[in-house]
Amino acid sequence: MAKRMYLPTCFRKPLLALALAGFTLPAAALDLSEAYRLALEQDAAYKAAQAEADARREVLPQARAQLMPNVSMNLSRSRNHTDRDSLTALGRTVSDSYDYFSSNYGITLRQPLFRKYNFALYQQAGYDVESAEANLDKSLQDLLVRLSGTYFEALMAQDQYALVLAQKEAYGIQLAAARRAFEAGHGTRTDIDDAQARYDMTLAQELEAAQNLGYTRRQLQVIVNEPVDVLSQLDPERMQLQGPAPASAEEWIARGEEINPELRAMRANIESALREVEKARAGHMPTVDLIAQRTKSSSENNVSINTAYDTSMVGLQASIPLFAGGYVNSQVRQAQANLKRLEQQYEARRREVSQMIRKEFQSVTEGVLKVHALQQAERSADQAVISNQKGFQAGTRTQVDILNAQQQRMNTRRDLAQARYQYILSRIRLQGLVQSLNQEEMETLNRWLRRS
């Protein structure tokens, strides 16, 4: 039989207290993939765009219904009272009263055969749905760009805060060293004052960096609708610094003009406006309907009391507009003006999108070179700090020289961090413009992170 294990009495109460009170484990770091999942579920702007797309999709079945048969039924039954006064052959007035029930039942089927307006409306609805789908795609791209941008801006703020803290620590060490040297008779008061001034400056920088860090995390929290405490950190060793593929800006522009969701939506709106012109012109066109009707009535008036009718009818009904006071012509001109407006807006936006693609393409291309250059500059800055420290020990460098070298190293590391994040953000914006920002790309970026 297995022996039971008993905890010493001194451990039982603490463990029991932990079990009853519970204990909080460190919060897991929020990575980009998890933020992507939460954003799809929680972002209010994207959920609103989905609802808008659902609403706009309904215009197609509504327009289709205008081409389908319409069946209606009418029922009526009433109690009637009639007083009748009539003259006899002798000129005397005779009064009669009638009380009777009348009823009328009918069913009517109307099938449009030729209605130019309805046909154009149906085609227009198709383009309206296409525009809605494109706008939903745009909302998704906007969400991913906004999420990724906010996430990496928060990481950049986090890195900036860490750099300030590291610089503060380094200045604190230099300040203490300057004071010890002054007390030992080897240093000067100027060394203490300079180190103190730099240390005090980092205190202000620390406050600003902390505020920026909190602000960027709150921005991310608005998107994912959850508290953001810890973020996965960017691992420079995992980053894949690659230029855009294909390496031609013109190919990216051509691709963007074809599949950019905003431009697709605007092209669909232009097609919809063309159908609006057709709808306006339909005011000059006749309409033809097929009508089938069956009615049954009983005592429908006071001269057919106790008489029933059962009638069936099938026929065509045509309506031909003749004159509307210029109303139709005005509608056509109005629709044509709106069409021209949409065409010019599309052309203006197409040029803007092309310029934005070219700008982001160049930023990604130059970002690779800039990161490589700053990585070399960081190595040089590290070596400069070491050289100045050795020179100080040898008496050829001053305390101020060391502080300047440390400041230069901090500036280089800050610029390098910014360059890395700017490269990522430019890459994200470029792909968002050509609708290639998707879950696969988000997973690629997520692999560049490491759990805190």
Wavefront OBJ file of the C-alpha trace (Angstrom):
o trace
v 0.000 0.000 0.000
v 1.298 3.408 -0.962
v 2.270 5.647 1.898
v 0.517 8.959 2.329
v 2.626 12.073 2.290
v 1.954 14.772 4.881
v 3.138 18.352 4.720
v 4.826 19.767 7.781
v 2.493 21.839 9.897
v 4.468 25.018 9.223
v 3.606 24.817 5.489
v -0.080 23.933 5.780
v -1.479 27.327 6.783
v 0.409 29.357 4.141
v -0.631 26.947 1.392
v -4.220 26.950 2.610
v -4.241 30.741 2.607
v -2.978 30.774 -0.990
v -5.616 28.282 -2.038
v -8.399 30.285 -0.433
v -7.261 33.758 -1.421
v -5.942 32.784 -4.839
v -2.854 34.196 -6.424
v -2.304 36.094 -9.646
v 0.104 34.746 -12.227
v 2.029 37.199 -14.381
v -0.095 38.350 -17.297
v 0.780 36.674 -20.583
v 2.284 39.000 -23.154
v -0.116 40.063 -25.888
v 1.371 39.203 -29.269
v 0.237 40.456 -32.667
v -1.691 37.297 -33.578
v -3.761 37.447 -30.413
v -4.331 41.172 -30.920
v -5.480 40.416 -34.480
v -8.009 37.868 -33.219
v -9.330 40.211 -30.554
v -9.573 43.117 -32.990
v -11.721 41.118 -35.402
v -14.056 40.243 -32.548
v -14.071 43.501 -30.600
v -13.263 46.507 -32.797
v -16.423 48.598 -32.937
v -15.572 50.343 -36.200
v -15.098 47.046 -38.047
v -18.245 45.539 -36.539
v -20.162 48.605 -37.736
v -18.694 48.155 -41.230
v -19.853 44.522 -41.235
v -23.381 45.567 -40.258
v -23.387 48.231 -42.978
v -22.315 45.645 -45.555
v -25.086 43.293 -44.406
v -27.627 46.079 -44.833
v -26.377 47.079 -48.273
v -26.460 43.468 -49.513
v -30.222 43.522 -49.110
v -30.654 45.984 -52.000
v -30.084 43.126 -54.456
v -33.016 40.895 -53.396
v -35.144 44.036 -53.077
v -34.353 45.034 -56.664
v -34.865 41.477 -57.877
v -38.313 41.490 -56.299
v -39.287 44.344 -58.640
v -38.884 41.929 -61.579
v -40.841 39.091 -60.007
v -44.615 38.500 -60.109
v -46.623 40.463 -57.617
v -49.688 38.737 -56.181
v -52.242 40.580 -54.102
v -55.562 39.656 -52.599
v -58.421 41.834 -51.450
v -61.337 40.812 -49.283
v -64.326 42.871 -48.215
v -67.713 42.211 -46.609
v -70.111 44.838 -45.402
v -73.653 45.327 -44.131
v -75.603 47.886 -46.151
v -78.788 49.874 -45.654
v -80.497 51.648 -48.570
v -83.508 53.980 -48.528
v -85.178 54.417 -51.947
v -87.786 56.964 -52.988
v -89.493 56.494 -56.381
v -92.485 57.895 -58.275
v -95.401 55.769 -59.444
v -97.230 56.244 -62.730
v -99.748 58.424 -60.889
v -96.973 60.648 -59.570
v -97.087 59.388 -56.031
v -93.871 58.903 -54.029
v -93.164 55.412 -52.780
v -90.415 54.778 -50.186
v -88.590 51.471 -49.719
v -85.769 50.308 -47.398
v -83.251 47.558 -48.012
v -80.898 45.814 -45.576
v -78.423 43.423 -47.181
v -74.857 42.091 -46.995
v -72.377 42.551 -49.821
v -69.031 40.815 -50.331
v -66.143 41.044 -52.760
v -63.155 38.720 -53.078
v -60.377 39.039 -55.604
v -56.845 37.912 -56.364
v -54.581 39.690 -58.823
v -51.263 38.668 -60.353
v -49.090 41.313 -62.028
v -45.943 40.281 -63.904
v -43.746 43.103 -65.261
v -42.813 42.423 -68.872
v -41.052 45.622 -69.816
v -39.991 48.117 -67.187
v -36.738 49.790 -68.116
v -36.506 51.426 -64.691
v -36.723 48.081 -62.858
v -34.126 46.440 -65.097
v -31.675 49.301 -64.497
v -32.464 49.179 -60.769
v -31.544 45.494 -60.641
v -28.232 46.082 -62.397
v -27.548 49.045 -60.128
v -28.171 46.900 -57.049
v -25.510 44.453 -58.205
v -22.925 47.226 -58.395
v -24.078 48.619 -55.049
v -23.419 45.230 -53.427
v -20.031 45.085 -55.149
v -19.244 48.496 -53.684
v -20.358 47.306 -50.237
v -18.082 44.268 -50.414
v -15.153 46.433 -51.481
v -15.825 48.862 -48.636
v -15.864 45.957 -46.192
v -12.500 44.830 -47.562
v -11.245 48.377 -47.083
v -12.498 48.388 -43.499
v -10.603 45.164 -42.835
v -7.406 46.583 -44.328
v -7.880 49.778 -42.323
v -8.340 47.721 -39.160
v -5.174 45.701 -39.770
v -3.137 48.801 -40.580
v -4.555 50.585 -37.536
v -3.986 47.578 -35.264
v -0.457 46.859 -36.483
v 0.486 50.526 -36.416
v -0.830 50.957 -32.882
v 0.838 47.741 -31.701
v 4.272 48.637 -33.032
v 3.943 52.243 -31.906
v 3.356 50.883 -28.411
v 6.455 48.702 -28.780
v 8.456 51.696 -29.974
v 7.268 53.716 -26.967
v 8.260 50.791 -24.755
v 11.749 50.690 -26.277
v 12.141 54.452 -25.946
v 11.205 54.219 -22.273
v 13.767 51.453 -21.728
v 16.475 53.511 -23.451
v 15.745 56.508 -21.244
v 15.959 54.338 -18.134
v 19.260 52.863 -19.314
v 20.646 56.336 -20.026
v 19.434 57.540 -16.641
v 21.284 54.691 -14.955
v 24.456 55.423 -16.921
v 24.333 59.131 -16.037
v 23.703 58.219 -12.401
v 26.839 56.084 -12.364
v 28.858 58.883 -13.996
v 27.490 61.410 -11.501
v 28.497 59.239 -8.545
v 31.939 58.689 -10.075
v 32.418 62.447 -10.602
v 31.523 63.133 -6.986
v 33.955 60.509 -5.700
v 36.722 61.875 -7.911
v 36.046 65.426 -6.694
v 36.119 64.321 -3.075
v 39.412 62.534 -3.721
v 40.861 65.672 -5.297
v 41.115 64.256 -8.827
v 38.013 65.726 -10.461
v 36.480 69.130 -10.983
v 33.228 70.739 -10.042
v 32.457 71.127 -13.750
v 32.392 67.335 -14.180
v 29.780 67.052 -11.378
v 27.627 69.863 -12.755
v 27.679 68.461 -16.289
v 26.772 64.948 -15.129
v 24.043 66.363 -12.862
v 22.536 68.392 -15.728
v 22.417 65.354 -17.998
v 20.931 63.210 -15.234
v 18.222 65.787 -14.524
v 17.389 65.932 -18.231
v 16.766 62.175 -18.272
v 14.245 62.602 -15.449
v 12.127 64.837 -17.695
v 12.626 62.462 -20.622
v 11.560 59.548 -18.428
v 8.286 61.284 -17.558
v 7.538 62.033 -21.205
v 8.420 58.491 -22.291
v 6.191 56.998 -19.562
v 3.252 59.145 -20.651
v 3.721 58.153 -24.283
v 3.929 54.488 -23.312
v 0.656 54.670 -21.402
v -1.061 56.544 -24.220
v -0.055 54.053 -26.930
v -1.160 51.106 -24.800
v -4.550 52.743 -24.217
v -4.902 53.217 -27.969
v -4.310 49.499 -28.450
v -6.768 48.726 -25.677
v -9.495 50.658 -27.537
v -9.078 48.321 -30.522
v -8.883 44.958 -28.715
v -11.245 45.977 -25.882
v -9.055 44.352 -23.243
v -6.478 45.691 -20.788
v -2.990 45.774 -22.291
v -0.308 45.242 -19.655
v 2.504 43.334 -21.350
v 3.411 43.193 -25.040
v 5.646 40.753 -26.847
v 8.883 42.498 -27.743
v 10.443 42.905 -31.145
v 13.427 40.599 -31.640
v 15.842 42.257 -34.110
v 17.497 38.893 -34.762
v 14.223 37.499 -36.137
v 13.483 40.431 -38.403
v 13.743 39.733 -42.110
v 14.817 42.974 -43.729
v 13.675 42.594 -47.308
v 12.830 45.098 -49.976
v 9.434 45.040 -51.720
v 8.809 42.142 -54.087
v 8.417 42.803 -56.972
v 11.172 45.404 -56.886
v 9.403 47.765 -59.288
v 7.261 50.598 -57.949
v 5.297 50.679 -61.208
v 4.202 47.064 -60.725
v 3.009 47.868 -57.210
v 1.107 50.900 -58.505
v -0.535 48.875 -61.286
v -1.517 46.222 -58.772
v -2.851 48.822 -56.351
v -4.967 50.529 -59.012
v -6.495 47.156 -59.848
v -7.269 45.685 -56.435
v -7.127 48.570 -53.959
v -10.486 48.158 -52.166
v -11.244 51.875 -52.062
v -10.686 52.228 -55.822
v -12.761 49.093 -56.456
v -15.610 50.585 -54.468
v -15.378 53.847 -56.406
v -15.424 52.005 -59.755
v -18.537 50.142 -58.639
v -20.097 53.461 -57.625
v -19.421 54.811 -61.124
v -21.181 51.811 -62.674
v -24.053 52.356 -60.272
v -24.236 56.009 -61.349
v -24.414 54.899 -65.000
v -27.464 52.811 -64.121
v -28.894 55.858 -62.362
v -28.736 57.677 -65.693
v -30.581 54.764 -67.316
v -33.207 54.882 -64.588
v -33.733 58.581 -65.226
v -34.075 58.011 -68.971
v -36.593 55.261 -68.280
v -39.046 58.036 -67.467
v -39.532 58.407 -71.242
v -40.127 54.677 -71.776
v -43.459 52.818 -71.702
v -44.156 50.028 -69.225
v -45.920 46.759 -70.022
v -47.347 44.347 -67.446
v -49.159 41.024 -67.697
v -52.216 40.979 -65.448
v -54.307 37.990 -64.389
v -57.250 38.544 -62.072
v -60.100 36.561 -60.606
v -62.886 38.174 -58.611
v -66.044 36.970 -56.942
v -68.701 39.351 -55.671
v -72.163 39.100 -54.169
v -74.753 41.906 -53.860
v -72.038 44.377 -54.605
v -74.538 47.265 -54.989
v -78.212 48.024 -54.400
v -79.265 47.053 -57.940
v -77.657 43.602 -57.749
v -78.984 42.382 -54.451
v -78.835 38.586 -54.176
v -76.802 38.474 -57.372
v -73.328 36.868 -57.523
v -70.573 37.351 -60.089
v -67.509 35.187 -60.727
v -65.100 36.888 -63.153
v -61.684 35.896 -64.564
v -59.484 38.221 -66.579
v -56.096 37.957 -68.305
v -54.580 40.821 -70.266
v -51.771 43.260 -70.905
v -51.528 46.714 -69.429
v -49.352 49.367 -71.036
v -48.573 52.817 -69.743
v -47.027 55.409 -72.071
v -45.695 58.679 -70.646
v -46.471 61.696 -72.828
v -45.440 64.862 -71.007
v -44.106 65.523 -67.493
v -43.242 69.195 -67.702
v -39.502 68.571 -68.210
v -39.144 66.609 -64.972
v -37.603 63.542 -66.641
v -35.086 65.591 -68.632
v -34.014 67.342 -65.434
v -33.498 63.991 -63.700
v -31.299 62.817 -66.586
v -29.122 65.921 -66.393
v -28.833 65.565 -62.635
v -27.776 61.902 -62.907
v -25.198 62.745 -65.587
v -23.710 65.475 -63.402
v -23.424 63.068 -60.468
v -21.758 60.528 -62.757
v -19.170 63.084 -63.846
v -18.515 64.014 -60.226
v -17.841 60.384 -59.304
v -15.535 59.913 -62.283
v -13.444 62.925 -61.326
v -13.336 61.869 -57.673
v -12.132 58.432 -58.755
v -9.391 59.927 -60.912
v -8.229 62.182 -58.078
v -8.175 59.313 -55.586
v -6.417 57.010 -58.077
v -3.581 59.512 -58.360
v -3.407 59.873 -54.575
v -3.268 56.111 -54.042
v -0.553 55.781 -56.681
v 1.495 58.435 -54.907
v 0.952 56.764 -51.533
v 2.092 53.401 -52.941
v 5.206 54.993 -54.418
v 5.985 56.709 -51.106
v 5.605 53.543 -49.012
v 7.536 51.517 -51.594
v 10.419 53.935 -51.297
v 10.180 53.938 -47.493
v 10.450 50.145 -47.364
v 13.363 50.110 -49.809
v 15.257 52.858 -47.996
v 14.284 51.436 -44.607
v 16.353 48.305 -45.221
v 19.428 50.392 -46.022
v 18.839 52.741 -43.095
v 18.569 49.922 -40.556
v 21.804 48.339 -41.819
v 23.584 51.703 -41.645
v 22.388 52.395 -38.094
v 23.386 48.911 -36.969
v 26.933 49.731 -38.015
v 26.629 53.127 -36.334
v 25.549 51.412 -33.108
v 28.648 49.212 -33.162
v 30.799 52.279 -33.703
v 29.055 54.149 -30.864
v 29.644 51.226 -28.490
v 33.320 51.212 -29.395
v 33.514 54.992 -28.915
v 32.220 54.669 -25.333
v 34.808 51.990 -24.573
v 37.596 54.048 -26.119
v 36.654 57.164 -24.142
v 36.528 55.184 -20.902
v 39.996 53.812 -21.565
v 41.204 57.279 -22.556
v 39.845 58.674 -19.276
v 41.784 56.073 -17.340
v 44.883 56.996 -19.319
v 44.305 60.693 -18.720
v 43.688 61.624 -22.384
v 39.893 61.955 -22.128
v 37.667 63.814 -19.682
v 34.450 62.892 -17.922
v 32.588 65.105 -20.391
v 34.002 63.081 -23.282
v 32.532 59.909 -21.767
v 29.162 61.566 -21.247
v 29.134 62.798 -24.837
v 29.978 59.323 -26.110
v 27.206 57.806 -24.028
v 24.739 60.407 -25.304
v 25.739 59.639 -28.869
v 25.236 55.930 -28.267
v 21.778 56.532 -26.834
v 20.825 58.691 -29.810
v 22.065 56.010 -32.210
v 20.116 53.247 -30.440
v 17.013 55.436 -30.439
v 17.382 56.137 -34.158
v 17.962 52.440 -34.854
v 14.819 51.419 -32.967
v 12.795 54.049 -34.794
v 14.205 52.905 -38.143
v 13.189 49.308 -37.453
v 9.644 50.281 -36.540
v 9.358 52.703 -39.445
v 10.378 49.890 -41.782
v 7.678 47.634 -40.330
v 4.993 50.332 -40.487
v 5.880 51.249 -44.082
v 5.701 47.587 -45.036
v 2.281 47.302 -43.398
v 0.923 50.427 -45.095
v 2.257 49.324 -48.482
v 0.535 45.965 -48.265
v -2.637 47.571 -46.978
v -2.787 49.745 -50.106
v -2.730 46.681 -52.367
v -5.008 44.559 -50.157
v -2.355 41.973 -49.301
v -2.421 42.584 -45.566
v -3.966 39.358 -44.283
v -3.626 36.752 -41.572
v -0.564 35.221 -43.245
v 1.266 38.557 -43.175
v 0.216 39.118 -39.563
v 1.684 35.725 -38.664
v 4.919 36.666 -40.435
v 5.202 39.841 -38.382
v 4.280 37.948 -35.231
v 7.259 35.622 -35.722
v 9.491 38.684 -35.337
v 8.343 39.007 -31.729
v 9.437 37.223 -28.603
v 7.472 36.630 -25.442
v 8.435 39.022 -22.644
l 1 2 3 4 5 6 7 8 9 10 11 12 13 14 15 16 17 18 19 20 21 22 23 24 25 26 27 28 29 30 31 32 33 34 35 36 37 38 39 40 41 42 43 44 45 46 47 48 49 50 51 52 53 54 55 56 57 58 59 60 61 62 63 64 65 66 67 68 69 70 71 72 73 74 75 76 77 78 79 80 81 82 83 84 85 86 87 88 89 90 91 92 93 94 95 96 97 98 99 100 101 102 103 104 105 106 107 108 109 110 111 112 113 114 115 116 117 118 119 120 121 122 123 124 125 126 127 128 129 130 131 132 133 134 135 136 137 138 139 140 141 142 143 144 145 146 147 148 149 150 151 152 153 154 155 156 157 158 159 160 161 162 163 164 165 166 167 168 169 170 171 172 173 174 175 176 177 178 179 180 181 182 183 184 185 186 187 188 189 190 191 192 193 194 195 196 197 198 199 200 201 202 203 204 205 206 207 208 209 210 211 212 213 214 215 216 217 218 219 220 221 222 223 224 225 226 227 228 229 230 231 232 233 234 235 236 237 238 239 240 241 242 243 244 245 246 247 248 249 250 251 252 253 254 255 256 257 258 259 260 261 262 263 264 265 266 267 268 269 270 271 272 273 274 275 276 277 278 279 280 281 282 283 284 285 286 287 288 289 290 291 292 293 294 295 296 297 298 299 300 301 302 303 304 305 306 307 308 309 310 311 312 313 314 315 316 317 318 319 320 321 322 323 324 325 326 327 328 329 330 331 332 333 334 335 336 337 338 339 340 341 342 343 344 345 346 347 348 349 350 351 352 353 354 355 356 357 358 359 360 361 362 363 364 365 366 367 368 369 370 371 372 373 374 375 376 377 378 379 380 381 382 383 384 385 386 387 388 389 390 391 392 393 394 395 396 397 398 399 400 401 402 403 404 405 406 407 408 409 410 411 412 413 414 415 416 417 418 419 420 421 422 423 424 425 426 427 428 429 430 431 432 433 434 435 436 437 438 439 440 441 442 443 444 445 446 447 448 449 450 451 452
